[in-house]
Amino acid sequence: MNLLVVAGARPNFMKIAPILWAAEKRGIRPTLVHTGQHYDEGMSSAFFRDLHIPEPDYYLACGGGSHAVQTARVMERFEPVVLEQRPDWVIVVGDVNSTLACALVTSKLKHAWGGRIAHVESGLRSHDWRMPEEVNRVLTDRLSDLLLTPSRDAHANLEAEGIPAERVRFVGNVMIDPLLRFASENGDAPEGLPAEYIVLTLHRPATVDDPVQLREVMEGVDRVAESIPVVFPVHPRTRSMMEGAGIRPGPQVRVIEPLGYRAMVATVKNARAVLTDSGGLQEETTALGVPCLTLRENTERPITISEGTNRLVEWPMTADNVVRGALDALARADGAPRRPEGWDGRAGERILSALLES
């Protein structure tokens, strides 16, 4: 079977790795396409090394630009690849621009050879169309032939949108596969971390592109850091936006370079709490039993709230609300992992089985 796996940005890498591992066990070598949506060394190549992902067969170098420019660039450069490979399955993951772009290209060409599209992490919904990711995930689900869901609540979302049940398969959360594989390792954590600390990550445009919003968040973080140090692996884009707005974190906020996957897992695992606007970290903290405060108005991963350790910041996201939410997270710290159904480290195997059986 000819499988073509697409990745474009850092959140994708953790999702494709278990699929590639499962394929290797069965003697299948998928074609790997890296669109280059994340082009920073610390955001891309380091993750490939950490996750034992092979060098991509195609690197499309599509980083930078607006959402429209980036999506169009991926479509233009992916089209000759899919025409050359004529795969049985194009496997797209998550909800980044590359996910939608490659699904769009494949949907218009696949009928020439009978190819199909599989979407890993289908059915997640924030119901917030201001988020580019919501547009990407909803449209990708509409285009896909096989929708592979990480949690049961996703099925209700797809049913409400009229997606036939026979196109949907529950496989569990593939993000948890590498987490459980590497969580026992501590050697990759940065040196010199405090005995107790909170981890902060910020990258979403809704947070970092608005100087007023970003200032509120960082003011709250500075106040939290007066009680417990904050470790802040800063996204390159976030660093640029902070510098442009003249925002300088306080002395108890330790700003560090982006971490590779295994170093980030080790850092989060030992944290008292996590403050983030990341979708993946909401899931990882639940599986690790680390309290999480999500710095967003909503989440497409409600299972991390109903069954996990996650909470949403009280809205609007003022400095006072960030402080209150962080103190609440610290009070909830009990270290107990919460792993919903299918968060067992075997989602990659179930994904491959679903592809081979469909």
LODO-968945 format. One record per residue (C-alpha): x, y, z. Coordinates in steps of 0.25 Angstrom, whole numbers, plus 2048, in hexadecimal, padded with zeros to 3 digits. Layout:
BEGIN
ATOM	X	Y	Z .
...
***
This chain:
BEGIN
ATOM	800	800	800 .
ATOM	805	80E	7FC .
ATOM	804	817	808 .
ATOM	807	826	807 .
ATOM	809	82D	814 .
ATOM	809	83C	815 .
ATOM	80F	845	820 .
ATOM	811	854	821 .
ATOM	812	85A	82E .
ATOM	817	855	83C .
ATOM	80A	850	841 .
ATOM	809	846	835 .
ATOM	816	840	838 .
ATOM	811	839	845 .
ATOM	805	834	83D .
ATOM	80C	82E	831 .
ATOM	817	827	839 .
ATOM	80E	81C	83F .
ATOM	808	819	831 .
ATOM	816	818	82B .
ATOM	81A	80F	837 .
ATOM	80E	806	835 .
ATOM	810	805	826 .
ATOM	81F	801	828 .
ATOM	81A	7F5	831 .
ATOM	812	7F0	825 .
ATOM	81D	7F2	81B .
ATOM	816	7FE	814 .
ATOM	81E	80A	811 .
ATOM	815	817	80F .
ATOM	81A	822	806 .
ATOM	81C	82E	810 .
ATOM	819	83D	80B .
ATOM	81E	848	814 .
ATOM	818	855	80F .
ATOM	821	85E	817 .
ATOM	816	866	81D .
ATOM	81F	866	829 .
ATOM	82D	869	824 .
ATOM	835	86D	831 .
ATOM	83F	862	835 .
ATOM	83A	862	843 .
ATOM	82C	860	83E .
ATOM	82E	855	834 .
ATOM	83B	84D	832 .
ATOM	83D	84C	841 .
ATOM	830	845	842 .
ATOM	833	83C	837 .
ATOM	83F	837	83E .
ATOM	838	836	84C .
ATOM	82C	82E	846 .
ATOM	835	825	83D .
ATOM	82E	82A	831 .
ATOM	836	827	824 .
ATOM	83A	832	81A .
ATOM	82E	836	812 .
ATOM	82D	831	804 .
ATOM	828	83F	7FF .
ATOM	82B	84D	806 .
ATOM	822	858	800 .
ATOM	828	864	808 .
ATOM	81B	86B	809 .
ATOM	81E	873	816 .
ATOM	81A	881	818 .
ATOM	810	88A	813 .
ATOM	801	88D	816 .
ATOM	7F7	881	817 .
ATOM	7F3	883	809 .
ATOM	801	884	803 .
ATOM	805	878	80C .
ATOM	7F9	86F	808 .
ATOM	7FA	873	7F9 .
ATOM	809	870	7F9 .
ATOM	807	862	7FF .
ATOM	7FC	85F	7F5 .
ATOM	805	863	7EA .
ATOM	811	85B	7EE .
ATOM	809	84F	7F3 .
ATOM	802	84D	7E6 .
ATOM	80D	847	7DE .
ATOM	811	83E	7EA .
ATOM	803	837	7EB .
ATOM	803	836	7DC .
ATOM	810	82F	7DC .
ATOM	80D	826	7E7 .
ATOM	7FE	823	7E4 .
ATOM	7FD	81D	7F3 .
ATOM	7F2	814	7F8 .
ATOM	7F1	81D	804 .
ATOM	7F5	82B	807 .
ATOM	7F6	82D	816 .
ATOM	7F4	83B	81C .
ATOM	7F5	83E	82A .
ATOM	7F0	849	834 .
ATOM	7EB	856	82F .
ATOM	7F6	85F	82A .
ATOM	7F6	866	81C .
ATOM	7FE	85A	816 .
ATOM	7F3	850	81A .
ATOM	7E8	858	812 .
ATOM	7F1	85B	807 .
ATOM	7F5	84D	804 .
ATOM	7E7	848	806 .
ATOM	7E2	852	7FC .
ATOM	7EC	84E	7F1 .
ATOM	7E9	83F	7F3 .
ATOM	7DA	841	7F3 .
ATOM	7DB	846	7E5 .
ATOM	7E4	83C	7DF .
ATOM	7E2	82F	7E7 .
ATOM	7D7	82A	7DE .
ATOM	7E1	828	7D2 .
ATOM	7E7	81C	7D9 .
ATOM	7DD	819	7E5 .
ATOM	7E5	81F	7F0 .
ATOM	7DF	823	7FD .
ATOM	7E1	82D	809 .
ATOM	7E3	829	817 .
ATOM	7E2	834	822 .
ATOM	7E8	831	82F .
ATOM	7E3	839	83B .
ATOM	7D5	83B	834 .
ATOM	7C9	840	83B .
ATOM	7CF	84A	845 .
ATOM	7C7	857	845 .
ATOM	7C9	864	84D .
ATOM	7BD	86A	846 .
ATOM	7C5	877	844 .
ATOM	7C6	87B	836 .
ATOM	7D0	886	839 .
ATOM	7DB	87B	83B .
ATOM	7E2	877	82E .
ATOM	7E3	869	834 .
ATOM	7D4	868	835 .
ATOM	7D2	86B	826 .
ATOM	7DD	861	822 .
ATOM	7D8	856	82B .
ATOM	7C9	857	826 .
ATOM	7CD	858	818 .
ATOM	7D7	84C	818 .
ATOM	7CC	844	81F .
ATOM	7C2	847	814 .
ATOM	7CD	843	809 .
ATOM	7D2	836	810 .
ATOM	7CD	828	80D .
ATOM	7D1	822	81A .
ATOM	7D0	82B	827 .
ATOM	7D9	825	832 .
ATOM	7D4	82B	840 .
ATOM	7DC	82D	84C .
ATOM	7D1	82D	856 .
ATOM	7C2	828	856 .
ATOM	7BD	837	857 .
ATOM	7C2	839	849 .
ATOM	7B7	830	844 .
ATOM	7AC	839	848 .
ATOM	7B2	845	841 .
ATOM	7B4	83D	834 .
ATOM	7A6	837	835 .
ATOM	7A0	845	837 .
ATOM	7A7	84A	82A .
ATOM	7A1	83E	822 .
ATOM	7AE	836	821 .
ATOM	7A9	827	81E .
ATOM	7AD	81E	82A .
ATOM	7B3	814	821 .
ATOM	7BE	81E	81D .
ATOM	7C2	820	82C .
ATOM	7CB	817	834 .
ATOM	7CF	819	843 .
ATOM	7DE	816	844 .
ATOM	7E2	81E	851 .
ATOM	7EC	829	853 .
ATOM	7F8	827	84B .
ATOM	7FF	833	852 .
ATOM	800	82A	85F .
ATOM	808	81F	858 .
ATOM	815	826	858 .
ATOM	812	82D	865 .
ATOM	811	81F	86C .
ATOM	81D	81A	864 .
ATOM	826	825	869 .
ATOM	820	82A	876 .
ATOM	829	821	87E .
ATOM	835	829	87A .
ATOM	83B	835	882 .
ATOM	848	836	87C .
ATOM	844	840	871 .
ATOM	83E	84B	87A .
ATOM	846	858	87A .
ATOM	850	85A	885 .
ATOM	84E	863	890 .
ATOM	83F	862	891 .
ATOM	83A	867	89F .
ATOM	835	85C	8A8 .
ATOM	827	861	8A6 .
ATOM	822	869	89A .
ATOM	816	86B	890 .
ATOM	818	86A	881 .
ATOM	812	874	878 .
ATOM	810	873	869 .
ATOM	80A	87D	860 .
ATOM	809	87D	850 .
ATOM	7FB	87F	84B .
ATOM	7F8	88C	843 .
ATOM	7EC	88F	84C .
ATOM	7F5	890	858 .
ATOM	803	895	853 .
ATOM	7FE	89E	847 .
ATOM	7F6	8A8	850 .
ATOM	800	8B0	858 .
ATOM	7F5	8B4	862 .
ATOM	7F2	8A5	864 .
ATOM	800	8A1	865 .
ATOM	803	8AB	86F .
ATOM	7F8	8A7	878 .
ATOM	7FD	898	877 .
ATOM	80B	89C	87A .
ATOM	807	8A5	886 .
ATOM	7FF	89A	88C .
ATOM	80B	890	88A .
ATOM	815	89A	890 .
ATOM	80C	89B	89D .
ATOM	80B	88B	89D .
ATOM	81A	88A	89C .
ATOM	81B	892	8A9 .
ATOM	816	886	8B0 .
ATOM	81C	87B	8A7 .
ATOM	826	87C	89C .
ATOM	821	87B	88E .
ATOM	828	874	883 .
ATOM	825	879	875 .
ATOM	82A	872	868 .
ATOM	827	87D	85F .
ATOM	822	87B	851 .
ATOM	82A	884	847 .
ATOM	81E	88B	842 .
ATOM	819	88E	850 .
ATOM	827	893	854 .
ATOM	826	89D	848 .
ATOM	818	8A2	84C .
ATOM	81D	8A4	85A .
ATOM	829	8AC	855 .
ATOM	821	8B4	84C .
ATOM	817	8B8	857 .
ATOM	822	8BB	861 .
ATOM	81E	8B0	86A .
ATOM	829	8AA	873 .
ATOM	826	89F	87D .
ATOM	829	8A1	88B .
ATOM	836	89B	892 .
ATOM	82F	88F	897 .
ATOM	82A	88B	889 .
ATOM	835	882	883 .
ATOM	834	884	874 .
ATOM	83B	879	86C .
ATOM	83C	874	85E .
ATOM	832	86B	858 .
ATOM	834	85C	85D .
ATOM	834	850	856 .
ATOM	829	846	858 .
ATOM	830	83D	862 .
ATOM	836	849	86A .
ATOM	828	84F	86A .
ATOM	821	843	86F .
ATOM	82B	842	87B .
ATOM	829	850	87E .
ATOM	81A	850	87E .
ATOM	81A	842	886 .
ATOM	821	849	892 .
ATOM	81A	856	892 .
ATOM	810	85A	89C .
ATOM	806	85F	892 .
ATOM	806	864	883 .
ATOM	801	871	87D .
ATOM	7FE	86F	86E .
ATOM	7F6	872	862 .
ATOM	7FB	865	85B .
ATOM	7F1	85A	858 .
ATOM	7FB	84F	859 .
ATOM	800	853	867 .
ATOM	7F1	853	86C .
ATOM	7F2	844	869 .
ATOM	800	841	86D .
ATOM	7FE	847	87B .
ATOM	7F1	83F	87D .
ATOM	7F8	832	87A .
ATOM	804	836	883 .
ATOM	7FB	83B	88E .
ATOM	800	84A	88E .
ATOM	7F6	855	890 .
ATOM	7F4	85D	884 .
ATOM	7EE	86B	882 .
ATOM	7EB	86E	874 .
ATOM	7EC	87C	870 .
ATOM	7E1	87C	866 .
ATOM	7D2	87F	866 .
ATOM	7CE	871	861 .
ATOM	7D5	864	85E .
ATOM	7D2	859	853 .
ATOM	7D7	84F	85E .
ATOM	7CC	84F	868 .
ATOM	7CF	841	86D .
ATOM	7DC	847	873 .
ATOM	7D2	84F	87C .
ATOM	7C7	845	87E .
ATOM	7D1	839	881 .
ATOM	7DE	840	882 .
ATOM	7E7	84A	88A .
ATOM	7E4	856	881 .
ATOM	7DC	863	883 .
ATOM	7D9	86F	87B .
ATOM	7DD	87D	880 .
ATOM	7D2	886	884 .
ATOM	7CE	88F	879 .
ATOM	7D1	89A	876 .
ATOM	7E0	896	877 .
ATOM	7E5	8A1	880 .
ATOM	7F1	8A0	889 .
ATOM	7E9	89E	895 .
ATOM	7E2	892	88F .
ATOM	7EF	88C	88B .
ATOM	7F4	88D	899 .
ATOM	7E7	887	89F .
ATOM	7E7	87C	895 .
ATOM	7F6	879	897 .
ATOM	7F4	878	8A6 .
ATOM	7E8	86F	8A4 .
ATOM	7F1	866	89C .
ATOM	7FB	865	8A6 .
ATOM	7F1	862	8B1 .
ATOM	7EC	856	8A8 .
ATOM	7FA	850	8A7 .
ATOM	7F9	841	8AB .
ATOM	801	83A	8A0 .
ATOM	7F7	831	89C .
ATOM	7F6	82D	88D .
ATOM	7E9	82D	886 .
ATOM	7E8	825	87A .
ATOM	7DB	825	872 .
ATOM	7D7	819	86A .
ATOM	7E1	816	85F .
ATOM	7EC	81F	865 .
ATOM	7F5	812	867 .
ATOM	800	813	85E .
ATOM	7FB	80A	853 .
ATOM	7F3	815	84A .
ATOM	7FE	814	83F .
ATOM	7FB	805	83E .
ATOM	7EC	807	83D .
ATOM	7EE	812	833 .
ATOM	7F6	808	82A .
ATOM	7EC	7FD	82C .
ATOM	7E1	806	828 .
ATOM	7E8	80A	81B .
ATOM	7EB	7FC	817 .
ATOM	7DD	7F7	81A .
ATOM	7D5	802	813 .
***
